[in-house]
Amino acid sequence: MAGRDDIEARVRSIYDIRKNGDLDGVMATFTSDARFRMAGHPELAPMTALVQGAAQLRELMQQFIAVWDWQDYHIQRVLVDGDRAAVYSRGTMYFGPKRVPIDTETFDLLALKDGKIADFVQFCDTHMAAKAMATAA
């Protein structure tokens, strides 16, 4: 297991790759059997549905990269406990072709394996996200 500072540096580099919109780079940050879900009520599915494995994850990340711009969204704090990290971020995200600005915060829980994300749970204002997606469409 890497040290706390190494884990934090790795997490920050993963988020930078996501900001740059490099799909192959993003996929390289996940294990082949990684799990991703946005925490929220099942009625908000498919937004809150569990995604697992490289094929499903690639499709989801491709969709995220196509519609979300994270350039003005920044990590505020990374907490590390062993091979797990909690990431608090805030700022402005832009959604869709109309670039609808969304000032918000997120809290992510990550489990890492060999420097890659094995499990990712994101906590966000799902009501706001659902509303933005409906408005920007």
C-alpha positions in Angstrom: 0.0 0.0 0.0 1.3 3.5 -0.9 1.6 6.2 1.7 -1.0 8.9 2.4 0.8 11.5 0.4 1.2 9.2 -2.6 -2.5 8.3 -2.5 -3.5 11.9 -2.3 -1.2 12.8 -5.3 -2.7 9.9 -7.3 -6.2 11.0 -6.5 -5.5 14.6 -7.6 -3.9 13.4 -10.8 -7.0 11.2 -11.6 -9.2 14.2 -11.2 -7.0 16.3 -13.4 -7.3 13.6 -16.1 -11.1 13.8 -15.9 -11.0 17.6 -16.2 -9.0 17.3 -19.4 -11.7 15.1 -21.0 -9.3 12.3 -22.1 -11.6 9.2 -22.3 -8.7 6.7 -22.6 -6.9 8.5 -19.8 -9.9 8.4 -17.6 -10.5 4.7 -18.3 -6.8 4.0 -17.5 -7.5 5.3 -13.9 -10.1 2.5 -13.2 -9.6 -1.2 -12.6 -11.2 -3.4 -15.3 -14.0 -4.4 -12.9 -14.5 -1.0 -11.2 -17.8 0.0 -9.8 -19.3 3.5 -10.1 -22.5 4.9 -8.8 -24.0 8.3 -8.0 -25.7 8.0 -4.6 -29.4 8.8 -4.7 -32.9 7.5 -4.8 -33.6 4.7 -7.3 -36.3 6.8 -8.9 -33.5 8.9 -10.4 -32.2 5.9 -12.3 -30.4 5.6 -14.7 -28.5 8.5 -13.1 -28.2 6.6 -9.8 -27.8 3.1 -11.2 -24.7 1.1 -10.4 -22.2 0.8 -13.3 -19.7 -2.0 -13.2 -17.0 -3.2 -15.5 -15.0 -1.6 -18.3 -17.6 -1.6 -21.0 -20.4 0.0 -18.9 -17.9 2.4 -17.3 -16.5 3.5 -20.6 -20.0 4.3 -21.9 -20.8 6.3 -18.8 -17.5 8.2 -18.8 -17.9 9.0 -22.5 -21.4 10.5 -21.7 -20.0 12.5 -18.8 -17.1 13.9 -20.8 -19.5 14.8 -23.7 -21.9 16.9 -21.5 -20.0 18.0 -18.4 -17.2 20.6 -18.3 -15.3 20.5 -15.0 -12.7 23.2 -15.7 -14.0 25.5 -13.0 -14.6 22.7 -10.5 -11.9 22.1 -7.9 -10.8 19.7 -5.2 -11.0 21.4 -1.8 -9.9 18.5 0.4 -8.7 14.9 0.1 -8.8 12.7 3.1 -7.0 9.4 2.9 -7.4 6.3 5.1 -5.4 3.3 3.8 -6.4 2.6 0.2 -9.5 4.7 0.5 -10.0 8.4 -0.2 -12.7 10.9 0.4 -12.7 13.9 -1.9 -14.7 17.1 -1.3 -14.9 19.4 -4.4 -16.8 22.5 -5.3 -17.1 25.1 -8.0 -19.0 25.7 -11.2 -19.7 22.8 -13.6 -21.1 23.5 -17.1 -23.7 21.1 -18.5 -24.8 20.3 -22.0 -24.4 22.2 -25.3 -25.9 25.3 -23.7 -23.2 25.1 -21.0 -25.7 25.6 -18.2 -23.6 26.8 -15.2 -24.2 24.8 -12.0 -22.6 26.0 -8.8 -22.4 23.0 -6.6 -20.4 20.7 -4.3 -19.7 16.9 -4.4 -18.3 14.4 -2.1 -16.7 11.3 -3.5 -15.6 8.1 -1.8 -13.0 6.1 -3.7 -11.4 2.7 -3.0 -8.1 2.3 -4.8 -6.3 -0.9 -5.9 -2.8 -0.7 -7.3 -3.2 3.0 -7.8 -6.5 2.6 -9.8 -10.1 3.2 -8.8 -11.9 0.0 -7.9 -15.0 1.6 -6.4 -16.3 5.2 -6.8 -19.4 6.6 -5.1 -20.3 10.2 -5.7 -22.6 12.2 -3.5 -24.1 15.3 -5.1 -27.3 17.2 -5.2 -29.1 14.7 -7.5 -32.2 16.9 -7.6 -30.2 19.8 -9.0 -28.4 17.4 -11.5 -31.7 16.0 -12.7 -33.2 19.4 -13.1 -30.1 20.7 -15.0 -30.2 17.7 -17.3 -33.9 18.3 -18.1 -33.3 22.1 -18.6 -30.2 21.7 -20.8 -31.6 19.0 -23.1 
